[in-house]
Amino acid sequence: MSELTKAEQKRQAREEELIDLALEIATKEGFGALTMEKLTSRSNYSKGTIYNHFANKEDCLSAITARAGAKLFHLFSKAAAYPGSLREKALASHYSYYIFSLIEPELFMALLATKTQEVREKSSEERMCLCNQLDTSITNLCEQTMRMALEAGDLKLRDSIDFESLSFANWAGAFGMNALITSVQAVAIEKMRKDDLIFNSINILLDGMNFHPLSDQYNYKNTWQTLREDYFAEELQTINNEAIS
């Protein structure tokens, strides 16, 4: 891959700055409240410059989606490379999704809020192509471990359940757990240890999928501790630094 020219680097930095601002507006006022006029009035750039980056507000929302997808793909890729059993890799994948929701709560919610039909229809073809590529890459990573587990016999499908349904349930369960943890509405959760709650919920989900070794057959707490204190320590330092500052 060729290096970017200074002009391209400048354009890229400006676009990242505008995405930062758009995300700030959307976080404070709601994704539906983001407009090109607000983005223009609160930035240091002209309307023409901003339209050189985004075709419309939907295209800007898709740029936020692409940023979220790229960061999530990076975490999932690292999880897929975890040097453990297939069940431990699945645990690492869930853990990476969990810390994504903690490190980037706005982007975590953006992945859902910005994927409306209207956004998809009005975004630029180039931006949607990027978003679709990231979606496919993330899905493939999520399913990779499960397919390997099926081949190895660590995961067995029941007669009435196909792979697509199992994969969807795995994703939906993970999203629901993290959405509740991230939500400021979840007052009851504040009384619990979030880390333990997520760990136990993941094991309930994977045990329910009949993913072996089951949680009563292996000490996954050691794996969880390794993920937290070693494997993803650099990523988690972001949260620690924010708590200190």
N, C-alpha and C positions, 0 to 999 in steps of 0.2 A: 504494500500500500504506500503510495507516494505521500510525502509530507505536505501539509497544508501551507499555502503561501501566507504571507503576512496579512494580506487582504482577507483571505478566507478565515484565518484565525481571528481577525477582528470581527468579522461577520458572525462567526460562531459564538464568540464571547458576548456580543451584543444580543444574540438570540437567547442565550442562556440567561442573560440579565432580564430580558423581557418575559421569559417563562417564569423566572423567580417572582416578578412583579404580578403576573397574571395569577399565579398560584396563591400569592398573598391576598389578592383581591377576592379570589374564589373561596379561600379559607375563611375570610372574615365575613363575606356577604352571601356566600353560596355560589355554586358553580353556575346556576342559572342567571345570576346577577352580573356575571362578567360580560362586558361589552368592549368593543374596540375603542369607543369614546373614552371610557374609564381608563383603559390601558394607555391611551394617548395622553390624557390629561395628567396622569400620575407618573409619566416617564419623562426622560430628557430628550426624547426623539420626536420627530415630526410624524404626522399621520402617514405620509408617504413612505417613510422609512419603515414604520411598523407593518404597513401593508406589503412591503417587500419581503417581510419574513412570514407573515400569516395572511392567507387569502381572506379570512373572516374570523369571527370569534370561535366558530366551530373548529377551524383549522388550528387555532391557538389551543383549544381544549385538547385536541388530538396531540399537540406537541407535549402537553403535560402528560398525557397517556403514554406517549413514547418514552418520556423520561422515566416514568414509574416502571414501565415494562423493562427498560434497560437495566435499572437498578435491581429489580426483582430477578431478572435473568442471571445477573452476576452472582447473586446470593444462592440461587438454585443450582447454578453450575458448580459452585464451591461445595454445596451440600452433596451433589451427585458424586463428587470426588472423595467423599469421606471414606477413609480406609477401614471400613467395618463390614458387618454382615448386611444383607439386603434389608432386613428389618431396621438395622441401625441407620442405614442410608435413608430409609423412609422417615425415621425419626429426625434425622438431620435436615431433611427437606422441610418437614413441618416446623422445625426450630428456625430455619432461615426465614420462613414466611412470618413466623411470630416476631422475630427481631426486626423484620422489615416494617411491620405494623407499629413497632415501638420507635424505631429510628426515624421513619418517614410516615407518620400517621396521616398527613395530608395527602401524600401520594398514594397511600394504601386505599383511602376512601375515593381518591380520584379515579382509580382503576374501574370502579363501579359507576361513579357519577358521570364520567365523560364518555361512556360507551352507549349512548342512546342512538337510535336510528337516525335522528336528525343530525347529530354530530358526524356520523359515518357518511351520510349522504352529501353533506356540505363541505367536508374537509377536502383538501387537495389530494389528488391521486397519489402523489409522492409520499405525503404524510401517512395516508391510509395504508399504503404499501408497507411502510416501515412498521406501523402498528400491527399489521397482520403478520408480518414476519416475526416480530417479537412474540405475539400471541402463540404462533405455531411453535416457536422455539421453546417457550415456557411450557406449553402443553406436552411437547415431546419429552422434555426433561422430567416432568411430573409423572408421566406414564412409563418412562424408561425403567425405573426401579421396579415398578409393579409388574411389568411384562417379564423382566428378568426373574422376579420372584415366582411368577407362574411357571416359567420354564424350569426353574430349579425345584419346584414343588413346595416352596415355602408359603405360597399363597394358592389356595384352591377355590375355584368358583363353584358356588352352589348351582344346581340345575336350573333354578328359576332366575338367576342373575347373570347378565352378560358383563363383559369387561368394561364397556362404556358406562354402564350404570354404576359399577363399582368405582370407577375412576371419578365419575361425577360426584358420588357420595363423599369420596375422600376430599375432593376440592371444596365442596360445599361445607363439609364439616370444619375444615381448616379455616375457611373464610369466616364462618359463623363464630367460631371461638375467638378469633382475633378481632372481629368487629365488636364483639361484646367487651373484650378487654380494652379496646381503644376508646370505646364510647364513653363520654363523660356522663351519660345517663345511667351507666351501670354502677350505681351507688353501692349495692350489696357486694359487688366484687372488690370494692376498696377494702372491705374487712378481711379479705382472704389474701393469701400469698399468690400473686398472679402467676409466678413462675411454676409453683407446684400445681396450680389449677390447670394451666395449659399442659403440663407434663402428664398429669393424670387423665385429662380429657383426650389427649392424643393416644395414650395407651388403650383407653376404652374404645376409641374409634378403630385402631389397628387390630385389637383383639376381636372386635365385632366383625371385622373383615376376615378373620381367621388367618391373620398374618403371623407366621411362626418364625422364631420361637415366641410364644405368648409371653405376656408380661410377668406371669408367675413362674416362667421357666428360665428367665434370664434377668440379670440385674441391670436394667436400662438406666437406673439412676446414675451409674458410673458413666454411661455414654452421655447422658444429659449434662453431667458435670464437666466432662471433657469438652463438649460443644460450647458450654458457657465460659469455661475458664481458660480454654486453650484454642480450640479450632476457630471460634468466632470472637475471640477476645478483642481483636482489633476493631471489628465492627461495633461491638458493645461499648467500647471506649468512648464512642460518640455520645452515647446516652450519659455515661458517667461525667464526661466533660460538661455537658449541658446542665447536669444536676449541680455541679460545683459552681458554675458561673452564675 
